[in-house]
Structure formats: C-alpha cells, structure tokens
Amino acid sequence: MEPRSQSPEIGAEISSFGDLSISHKVDPSKKSPAVSAESGGYPDYVYVHAAAIFFTIHVEKPVDRRLVRYGDQISFSVPEAKNEIAQHYAHELAFNALKYQDLLEDIMIDSCFYLSQSIPDDLTSLVVVMLYDFQDRKFLPRACPEEEEIEEVRDVEKCLLRYRTKLAAALARCRIKHNLLTIDYILPESVRKKQERASTLPLYAWVNTMKTSLEDVCCTLEKEGFSEVKSISQLGGLTFCLDPHCQDLLVFPPHLKADLYRTKLLTEYKLIIQDKSRSLAAHSVKALLTDDDDVIMANLTSGYTIAHMAALSTLSTGRVWVCGVSQAREELQEILSHMECKNVKLLPESFTDIEPTDPRLQKAKVILVMPQCSATGVSNPVEFILNDSGDAGLLQDLCQGSISEDKLNTLVRQQLQDLIHAVKFPKAQAVVYCTCSVHPEENEGVVRKALLFKPEGTKAQPYRLSPPVLPLCCMSEVDNARENYFRLGPCERANGCFIAVLTREDSSQTVTVKDVLARAAAKGLLEGIDTGKPAKKERRKAKASVLPSSSASASQARIAEFLSRERKTTSSSSSLLLPAKACTSSHALLRAGQRARTPKPTPSSLPAKKNGSKPPPAGRPPERRAHPPRARPEERASALKPVELVLPPVMFPGCGQSRSPLPLSFFRWKGTSGHSQTSLSPSSLSVSRHREALRSGVVLHPRPWL
C-alpha cells in the first residue's frame, strides 16, 4: 500500500456517493445483452452464480480471527449460466469480491450490517458479491431487468438499500484509516499492475479455417465497418490487424468485445476469441508436423484449444488425440461438432496412464504438453480460466499477487511427471511444452530435469532443446531464443507465455555401413577401393541367387541412388576447387613465375623422381614414400586464392673483401620439392653490375619472379 494523499484531502473528496467506488466502473458495453446499459446491474441468476463461485474460492480465516461466517454449504439453488457472457460476468464478479474480501468484511462489521441483519450464514457469500456490485454502482439502486426473480437475491438487495448510508460511511472511514487516495491501492502492487494491463490488453481471435478462410473473415469485418491496420500500435476504434507470430490470428482493441459478439463470426464459430498463448502453442506444433503425423494433447484444455489444433492439422491427414476426457465428454463433442472438427479422437484415460507403446498412438510424432500452471503471467485470469478450463482455485492466489510455495511445488511435480512421460514415447520425434507462468521452477527447471531422464529399454535417440520454431519479432524474443526458449513477458499487448521445443538428437533414418562407405568413397577418402561394383565372386552369387523379398531390391536401389547422388554432389563441388596438381606453397608460386620467364622448365611440385622410376600407371594409387609425406586428400582438395608475395632483400656475401646487400630478386631460384636450395646461377648479374645499379638507384628487375 502506498499513501497518495493526506486525510483532510481524502475527507474532502468523499462527500458524495459517487466517489466511493472500490474499483473502476465496469464499461456498460461489457454487460450481457440481456442487461441494458442504463440498468447498472446484473440479472438475479448472475449474482447467484457468482455467490456460488465465491463460496468455493473465498479465504477461510483462522477461528480466532473469523468475524464473518460463510457456513458449511450454500442452501440456495444455483441455475446454470445461460450463455458465455453471463458466465464470464459471474466469475468476474466473484473474483473482484475475492480481491476485496477483507475490505468488504470490514465494511459489514463497521456499519453494523452483519450484526443487525438476521441473514443466514449460507447467504453471506451472496451478500459479499452483491455488496461489491452495490458500491461499484455508487450505492445506487439497481434497475431490475425483466428476468426470472430469485427470492434470496431480492431479500439481500432490500437489506443493502436500507443500510446504504451506513455502508457508504464505513467505506469512507476505511479510506481515511488507510490514508489512500483510491481504494485500489489497498491491493498488492503486482495485482494493481495486472489490472492496469488487463484494461489495455488487446483481444486475440483466431480464424476457424475448417469453416471459413482468413480472407473471408477480413472481408466480413470490413463490411461491418472495421478497417485493417498494419500493427498493434495502430489499433483504435473499429480496427484490427494480423498478429506477427501466428498467420491465422487477428488482434482487436479491448473495447470491441461486445461489438464482436454481435457479429455472426463469433456466433457461427468462424472467429474464436482466446488468449494468444494458446495459439502460440498450437502453431509451434504445426511447424513440426509432416503430411500424416498424429498429435497427442497430453492435457485436457478447452474445446477451443483442441479445435485450433485440429484446424491447423487439417493440412495433413493426421489426427489429434486428446487425453483425459472423462467428464463433460458430450459437451466437448458438441463444441467440436459446431466447429466442424472431424480429426479429433477423445481418450478417457489420463496421459500418464497411457502406455508409450499404445498401438493407437504409434503414428503420433509430436506431443503437446500444456499442464496446469500457476498462470502468474496472465493479466486477466478470469478470462484465461474460463477460455482454457483452468482451475478456479488459482484465483485465491492470484488475487494476493503470489502463489504459496506448497501449491507451486505441487504444480511443478505434476508438470515434471507429464513431461517425463512424454519423452518415453519411442515413436514421438518432438515435444512442445507450454505454460503461462513467470516462475523459472515451472519453466526452465522442469525442462532441464526432463532432459536428464533417459528412458530404459528403447533405442530411440534422446531429446535435446531446440531453438524456437516461431518467428521472432523483437530483441527480447531474440535474447530468449539464444537460450532456445520462446518467452513473452506479461505486458500491455499480451499475457506471459513460455514455450520449449524438445526434439530428438537424430530424428533421421539410421545410417547403414554401406552408406558410410559410399559417402567416404565419394569424398575421396578411400583411395584405390572401388565401392561401386562388387567382387567377381559376389557378382556370381548375386546372379545365382534371387532376392527373397522386394525390400532387399528396394534397399539395393536406395544404395545405388545414394552412390550416384553422392558422386554427383562431389563432382559438382570439386569443380570449384583447383586440380590436385595445383601448387600449394609459396615456393611453388615462385617456380611457376620462373617457368614463365625462363626457357628451361623448373621441377614440378611433385616429389623428384629417383633412380629413373616411372610414374605409376593411371588408376593405380602412387607408392607410399617416407620422405616427403604425401599430402592428405583434404589438402589436395583445398581451394587456393591468388597471393602476391613480396620478398625482402637479404644480406649475401659479395666478391672479394667488400660485402653489399644483394636482393634475392637478382638471383634465380633453384631447388626441389624435397629440400629447397638457393644458389647463384652462372647467368646471374655480376657484382660490379649490381654495384652500378645501386649507385644509379635504378632497379633492373623489381619483381622478376612474377
């Protein structure tokens, strides 16, 4: 808590009910279509639903500090949410009441409302959520919509209206007591920052390509009055843009949620509003798929995430296997049928209970692990939990700005168990691990521990950490990619996200001995060994025998094709290199220059012949010599660059008693490749002529070796 002003100023500011709101007023455009903007309230069933949620997530205080009792269970019936919007408002109302639970209880005690009103304990949760909405409406009465009336809601509302003055005074005293400019500052700083980011967080919606296309959706939006901009920074009004990471993801300003729900794109499941982190995980899997690969979703997430993975997999003939679908199976199947997902298979077993050698999953090449996480990188936890089937119990920790150590350790153990089980599948070639947490224990810590695990009884290659498969759009993403992680920090444009891609160290086919020998022969490493044709005895045996199956002939054809391909590759690359007889030293360059100036050819760069030996016939490797050592194949195949050599003058003894510097350029070079020697040729310049050249300053041959 940070004091912002002194008590006299605060007392002057709270002279009316309009200044007593705990949090920012809810945008009327975000209300349910069943509630008018002028009503300033929710239908009765929304309050009942919110009270039931708050009862399950409220903080139970110790007995010695418990002044407000909530009972053991709720006695009123809870109707089902009529639509997704009503469900969202019920969760949001319960979460806001949870954030200000201590404050609301203090108001009820200070105003004597809790002690004077004979309200059963099982209705206390309903009182708390309605009190939060009452002060949020600045203690004004609710315009009751024409909906089904619930008796408990109307009774609590009448009690709150009778005590409205005392409740407002208690709220004012609380602000003065804590010396706060706004009641929002009673919350932890991390929670306040999340609230600020959530108010500016854009809406992300992916296009269901199983029912429409990106072009059709953009045309429909333009007909509805929307206009496309180039980047997120240009969003405002009725605008949208394409996401830089995902090709089927559209971004909208945060205030257009109600406008989008009024379009047919959302009601017909052509456009799905969901957090960006779910789309990033699905696109990471898509980048690793081939034509007929299956995908395993290890954790049960929302139907939207499953449908998005299925939509991205429609380009191939593979299927999406979803594990742990034991409850709400019919509801999930209904959502998938509305979205026209036909390549999804639901498994009732949990992921850790499925054997890695299960015959149903042998075509699965990529496993997507999205375990339950702390969601500490999410700025709008209510929408995240609703859209991704998260644990509502996490709201209790998120409203406090931190997660308990015990709960964090429990989450880490479950995450590590899922990831280790994923690397046990022998046919899988990649694992994608995704969380929305900012804790390293849930991210890098789990990945490092899983990489240390080595499955027993399998010949599959171990896993390694691979670079991100998503495009990198800023320097922070590039810095994280150096650690082979894709990470988005929570900001005003997106929630936090962590993605790690694990791939096999060698996912290619096993290289046989013949392939290794053929590759070595094509590169010239096996001199004098012919690997293209078998021996005579082998050829006779091959003619006499018939291959037992077509697999053997296919193997021979593959080897022949590999040999041809390797030789072609080597011949094309060798055209860029110098011949094997090219000069490879500065002495050879000098000899080449002298051959151009003198009629007598100098010895070649090859070793000098001894005892009149003849050169070896073509096709036969040369005999091994002890001196000098034969050049290695890679030295003969190395490319040479033109080099200009300028040799400095050396001191050489002259004729008689006088000595003068004689440049090496005035003498011819003689020697062999075995041991180089320098000597004065009889045809060299005389010493007297050399002295005259020195006195006159004229250089006869500046660089005669060129």
C-alpha positions, -999 to +999 in steps of 0.1 A: +000+000+000+012+034-009-003+065+006-011+091-020-026+120+000-033+132+035-065+125+054-081+160+050-079+158+013-094+124+013-123+135+035-130+164+011-132+140-018-157+116-004-186+140+002-209+121-022-217+085-030-202+089-065-167+089-051-170+057-031-164+032-059-138+005-049-127-001-085-132+013-119-167+014-131-174-015-154-178-005-191-216-007-199-206-021-233-193-052-215-227-060-199-247-090-211-271-084-239-299-093-215-290-062-194-294-027-206-266-002-202-289+020-181-298-007-156-264-006-138-267-042-125-269-079-134-298-103-136-305-123-105-290-156-117-257-138-123-255-129-086-264-164-075-238-179-098-212-155-086-221-163-050-216-200-056-182-194-071-171-170-043-181-196-017-157-222-032-127-198-036-131-174-006-103-173+020-112-191+052-096-173+081-085-188+114-111-193+141-096-166+164-098-140+136-130-151+119-157-124+123-178-133+093-190-168+089-199-183+055-214-216+066-206-251+055-226-251+023-249-229+003-286-237+006-300-218-024-301-235-059-276-223-085-290-220-120-268-227-150-253-198-169-275-190-199-246-180-221-209-175-221-212-138-213-232-144-182-207-170-171-179-145-176-196-118-155-203-142-127-167-152-125-155-117-128-179-106-100-167-134-078-130-126-084-135-089-076-153-098-044-124-121-035-098-094-041-116-071-017-128-097+008-111-082+038-124-047+029-160-058+023-160-077+056-147-046+075-175-026+059-201-051+070-187-051+106-181-013+109-216-004+096-232-030+120-249-045+089-237-080+097-247-080+134-281-063+130-294-082+100-307-117+105-291-132+074-282-169+075-246-179+072-251-197+039-262-164+023-231-145+034-214-152+001-243-137-017-242-106+005-205-101-002-208-102-040-239-080-040-222-055-017-193-052-041-216-046-070-236-021-049-207+001-041-194-003-077-227+013-087-220+041-063-247+028-039-275+035-064-305+011-067-305-015-095-329-012-123-342-048-121-344-063-156-373-083-168-358-117-159-367-145-136-367-133-100-348-151-073-362-146-038-328-147-020-314-120-043-343-096-037-342-101+001-304-093+003-309-063-020-336-048+002-313-051+033-284-034+014-306-005+003-318+002+039-282+004+051-268+023+021-259+054+041-241+035+069-223+013+043-211+044+024-198+060+057-180+028+066-163+028+033-152+064+037-138+057+072-118+028+057-102+051+031-093+076+057-079+049+080-056+036+054-048+071+041-054+061+004-064+082-025-083+053-041-093+020-027-074+002-055-042+009-036-053-015-008-044-043-032-008-055-037+013-037-063+015-067-086-023-071-086-027-034-094-003-036-123-022-066-137-054-047-135-039-018-155-025-042-181-058-061-184-076-028-192-054-023-222-049-059-233-060-064-269-084-091-279-070-121-299-092-142-321-081-170-344-099-179-376-115-213-378-102-224-412-124-255-411-155-233-417-140-202-435-108-185-445-088-156-434-097-136-465-134-141-460-132-131-423-114-099-432-140-091-459-168-097-435-152-074-409-147-047-435-184-049-444-192-045-407-173-012-406-139-025-394-107-014-411-074-032-411-042-016-398-006-027-400+005-031-364-009-034-329+003+001-320-022+015-346-053-002-331-081+022-322-118+024-329-132-002-353-098-016-364-080-049-365-046-062-376-028-095-382-007-110-354+031-111-363+036-146-348+005-166-360-008-163-395-045-170-386-047-147-355-064-113-356-060-086-330-087-061-319-088-032-295-101-043-260-133-022-261-147-041-292-156-073-274-193-065-273-193-054-309-176-087-319-202-108-301-229-091-321-214-104-353-221-137-369-184-146-370-185-155-333-220-170-331-212-193-361-178-203-346-158-188-375-139-165-352-128-176-317-117-152-290-089-168-270-056-160-253-026-156-276-005-181-256-028-210-267-024-200-304+014-199-300+015-234-286-007-247-315+015-231-341+046-245-325+032-279-330+021-272-366+057-262-375+069-297-365+042-317-384+046-335-417+019-350-440+004-378-420+017-372-384-007-375-355-006-352-325-011-361-288-026-334-265-014-346-231-036-323-210-073-316-213-077-280-222-107-260-235-126-271-266-113-240-284-076-251-280-084-286-292-104-272-322-075-248-331-050-277-330-074-297-352-078-268-377-040-265-380-038-302-386-063-303-414-035-297-439-022-332-431-040-365-428-031-369-392-054-370-362-054-352-328-056-374-298-069-357-266-062-374-233-082-373-201-116-366-215-136-384-188-161-357-178-181-333-199-174-355-229-208-347-246-203-310-241-169-311-257-181-332-286-209-307-292-184-278-293-162-297-317-191-306-339-202-269-341-167-261-352-166-290-377-137-308-362-136-343-377-100-354-370-102-354-332-101-385-311-110-383-274-094-407-249-109-412-214-075-423-199-053-397-184-020-391-202+002-407-175-020-438-175-014-445-213+014-468-222+041-453-245+037-484-268-001-480-271-009-491-307-034-462-312-006-436-308+022-451-328+017-426-356+019-396-332+051-377-339+045-345-318+032-343-282+018-311-268+022-307-231+001-279-216-001-287-179-019-269-152+003-239-142+001-210-118-009-186-145+012-158-129+019-143-163-017-137-171-031-102-165-068-112-169-071-145-150-109-148-152-110-149-190-080-172-191-096-197-167-129-196-185-115-200-220-089-226-211-106-247-185-083-236-158-085-242-121-107-216-104-089-222-072-059-203-086-079-171-082-073-172-045-036-169-050-037-146-080-058-120-060-030-119-035-003-114-061+017-145-052+013-182-050+021-203-020+052-225-020+033-257-013+009-251-043+039-242-065+057-274-056+026-294-063+022-279-097+059-285-105+057-322-096+027-327-119+043-308-148+075-328-145+055-360-144+037-351-176+068-340-195+089-371-184+061-394-196+060-376-229+097-383-236+090-420-230+071-424-263+095-441-287+078-431-319+074-394-310+100-371-325+092-338-307+076-325-275+062-289-271+060-277-235+039-246-228+030-226-197+017-192-187+039-188-157+067-165-148+083-188-123+115-205-135+106-236-115+077-242-138+096-234-170+133-239-174+135-260-142+110-286-154+126-288-189+161-293-176+150-321-153+131-338-180+161-337-204+181-356-178+157-385-179+168-414-201+141-440-210+151-476-204+146-504-229+144-481-260+168-475-289+153-441-296+177-411-296+175-388-265+159-354-266+176-321-268+164-285-265+158-270-299+155-233-310+120-218-312+100-226-343+080-193-342+091-160-358+110-136-336+096-101-337+116-081-312+150-081-295+137-096-262+125-126-281+158-129-298+176-128-265+154-156-251+159-176-283+196-177-276+187-199-247+165-220-270+133-208-254+104-188-266+092-164-240+068-135-238+067-114-207+034-100-194+029-066-209+001-043-223-001-062-255-001-099-244-001-122-215+031-140-204+039-173-222+068-198-221+074-224-249+101-250-251+106-274-281+123-307-274+134-328-304+153-360-309+191-356-313+190-376-346+155-379-360+167-391-394+169-426-406+196-449-393+228-447-415+240-481-426+276-492-431+272-492-468+260-456-467+291-446-446+315-463-471+297-448-501+299-413-486+336-418-478+344-431-513+325-402-529+346-377-509+379-394-520+388-408-486+391-444-498+418-443-525+421-474-546+390-490-531+361-494-555+328-495-537+306-492-567+310-527-580+311-560-560+338-586-564+335-613-591+325-640-566+299-617-551+286-609-586+283-647-594+265-653-562+242-624-569+234-638-603+228-673-590+206-662-561+173-643-562+163-617-536+138-632-512+116-601-510+110-567-526+125-550-495+160-562-505+157-549-540+144-516-527+174-514-504+198-521-532+181-494-554+184-470-525+221-477-521+227-472-558+208-440-558+227-428-528+260-435-545+250-417-576+238-387-556+270-385-535+292-387-566+273-360-584+274-338-553+312-343-550+319-337-587+299-305-587+316-293-556+351-302-569+346-280-600+350-251-577+384-264-564+418-263-580+432-296-595+452-320-574+485-309-591+480-273-582+507-255-563+501-253-526+530-233-513+548-200-519+578-220-533+555-234-560+543-199-569+579-188-573+586-217-596+555-210-616+568-174-622+602-186-632+588-210-657+571-181-674+604-162-677+630-188-685+631-214-713+641-242-691+612-256-670+616-260-633+607-291-614+571-296-607+555-295-573+555-333-572+584-351-555+615-356-576+620-389-594+647-411-580+666-439-599+647-432-630+615-446-616+585-444-639+553-427-629+526-451-617+500-461-643+466-444-644+441-458-619+467-472-595+475-453-563+511-440-560+536-458-539+540-446-503+572-427-497+588-420-464+601-385-475+584-362-481+550-372-466+522-375-490+496-347-489+463-356-474+431-356-495+417-326-479+449-307-486+447-315-523+411-306-524+415-272-507+408-242-528+437-217-533+434-180-536+459-158-555+485-144-532+510-116-541+544-123-524+569-096-519+602-109-506+625-085-487+662-082-497+687-104-479+723-099-470+746-121-490+785-121-491+799-104-522+831-110-541+864-100-525+865-083-492+836-060-496+800-071-488+769-055-501+732-064-498+722-085-528+684-087-533+671-121-538+653-108-569+687-107-588+692-144-585+674-173-598+657-198-576+667-234-578+656-263-557+634-293-554+602-300-535+620-324-512+646-298-499+648-263-513+682-248-521+693-213-533+724-207-554+738-181-578+734-191-614+762-185-639+739-163-659+732-141-629+742-105-628+778-097-619+787-080-587+800-049-605+768-045-624+750-048-592+771-021-576+764+002-606+727-004-602+729+005-565+748+038-573+725+048-600+694+039-580+679+020-609+663-013-602+666-035-633+641-061-623+618-050-595+600-084-592+614-109-617+596-138-600+563-127-614 
